[in-house]
């Protein structure tokens, strides 16, 4: 099986795109995984380390051909508040639950969860279901991949030990 051994970021994209894959947030954070493009091309993603595959990036096959990456729409909650202070308060409550969140200028997006939707509404915010790609924040220790920066860059990390309980 042909291998894809590196990622070409969207701002440096050059080459022959021969297929595309549509992946949700979880499947865009990988190191090694057998994949099949929408056009039928099978390949082994075989990267040196776990890497976020961003929407518009490509993976490079051993022969130089490219597989385009698309972020799949996911069922999310779009959380809004009456003003900036109220939204910041909601962001604090969401962060206190240690769940991935994408923070926009006037909304926050989290994976759909009816319990969290009720919490947000109980705190005076709105929580409406939406379908869109999910690009959550990476966390304080995510760092940047060596040698590039192309806007928000996200990494997931396993839970860590800390002194406070999870809800």
C-alpha positions in Angstrom: 0.0 0.0 0.0 1.3 3.4 -0.9 2.2 5.6 2.1 1.6 9.3 2.8 4.5 10.4 4.9 4.2 14.2 5.2 1.7 17.0 5.3 1.7 19.9 2.9 0.0 22.9 4.5 -2.6 24.8 2.4 -0.5 27.9 2.1 2.3 25.9 0.4 0.1 23.6 -1.7 1.7 22.7 -5.0 1.4 19.4 -6.9 -1.0 17.0 -8.5 -4.1 16.4 -6.3 -5.4 12.9 -7.2 -8.0 12.3 -4.5 -9.6 13.8 -1.4 -10.6 12.7 2.1 -13.3 14.2 4.3 -12.5 13.8 8.0 -14.1 14.9 11.2 -12.1 16.6 14.0 -11.1 13.3 15.6 -9.9 11.7 12.4 -7.9 14.9 11.4 -5.5 14.3 14.4 -3.6 11.2 13.3 -0.2 9.7 12.9 -0.8 6.3 11.3 -4.0 5.1 9.8 -5.2 3.2 6.7 -7.4 5.6 4.6 -9.4 5.6 1.4 -10.1 8.7 -0.6 -13.5 9.5 -2.0 -12.2 8.6 -5.4 -11.2 5.1 -4.2 -7.4 5.6 -3.7 -6.2 3.6 -0.7 -3.1 4.7 1.2 -1.5 4.4 4.6 -1.1 7.7 6.5 2.3 7.2 8.1 3.5 10.4 9.7 6.5 10.7 12.1 4.2 12.1 14.9 0.5 12.7 15.5 -0.4 15.8 13.4 -3.5 17.9 12.9 -4.7 17.7 9.3 -6.3 21.1 8.7 -9.0 21.8 6.1 -7.3 22.6 2.8 -4.0 20.8 3.6 -2.9 17.8 1.7 -0.9 14.7 2.5 1.9 13.8 0.2 2.2 10.2 -1.1 5.5 8.6 -1.6 5.3 9.2 -5.4 4.7 13.0 -4.8 0.9 13.0 -5.6 -1.4 14.8 -3.1 -4.5 13.8 -1.3 -6.6 16.9 -0.4 -8.0 17.1 3.2 -11.5 18.5 3.9 -13.0 19.1 7.3 -16.3 17.2 7.6 -19.3 19.0 9.0 -20.1 17.8 12.5 -23.1 18.3 14.8 -22.1 21.1 17.1 -23.7 23.6 19.5 -23.3 27.3 18.6 -23.2 29.2 21.8 -23.9 32.9 22.0 -24.6 35.4 24.7 -26.1 38.9 25.0 -22.7 40.6 25.3 -19.0 40.0 25.5 -18.9 39.6 29.3 -21.7 37.1 29.3 -19.9 35.1 26.5 -16.7 35.1 28.5 -18.6 33.8 31.5 -20.0 30.9 29.3 -16.5 30.2 27.9 -15.2 29.9 31.5 -18.0 27.4 32.4 -17.3 25.4 29.3 -13.6 25.4 29.9 -14.1 24.2 33.4 -15.5 21.0 32.0 -12.4 20.3 29.9 -14.1 19.8 26.6 -12.8 20.9 23.3 -14.2 24.3 22.2 -13.7 26.5 19.1 -13.8 30.2 20.2 -15.0 32.7 17.5 -15.4 36.4 17.7 -19.0 36.2 18.9 -19.8 32.5 19.4 -18.3 29.4 20.8 -18.7 25.9 19.2 -18.6 22.6 21.1 -19.6 19.1 20.2 -23.4 18.7 20.5 -24.4 17.7 24.1 -27.9 18.3 25.3 -26.7 18.5 29.0 -24.3 21.3 28.1 -26.9 23.0 26.0 -29.2 23.2 29.0 -26.4 24.5 31.2 -25.7 27.3 28.7 -29.4 28.2 28.5 -29.6 28.1 32.3 -26.7 30.6 32.4 -28.6 33.0 30.1 -26.9 32.0 26.8 -28.2 30.4 23.6 -27.1 27.0 22.4 -28.3 26.1 18.9 -27.5 23.0 17.0 -25.5 23.6 13.8 -23.6 21.4 11.3 -20.2 22.7 10.4 -16.5 21.7 10.5 -15.1 21.7 14.1 -11.8 23.4 14.8 -11.3 23.5 18.5 -8.6 25.4 20.4 -5.4 23.4 21.1 -4.7 24.1 24.7 -2.0 25.9 26.6 0.7 23.3 25.8 -0.1 22.6 22.1 2.7 24.7 20.7 3.4 25.2 17.0 4.8 22.7 14.6 8.3 23.5 13.7 8.7 26.0 11.0 5.2 27.1 10.1 2.2 29.0 11.3 -1.0 29.2 9.4 -3.6 30.6 11.7 -5.2 28.6 14.5 -3.3 25.4 15.0 -4.9 22.7 17.1 -3.7 19.6 18.9 -5.6 17.3 21.2 -3.8 15.9 24.2 -4.9 13.1 26.6 -6.3 14.1 30.0 -3.8 15.1 32.5 -3.5 14.7 36.2 -4.7 17.7 38.2 -6.1 18.4 41.7 -9.7 19.4 40.8 -12.6 17.0 40.0 -14.3 16.8 36.6 -18.1 17.2 36.4 
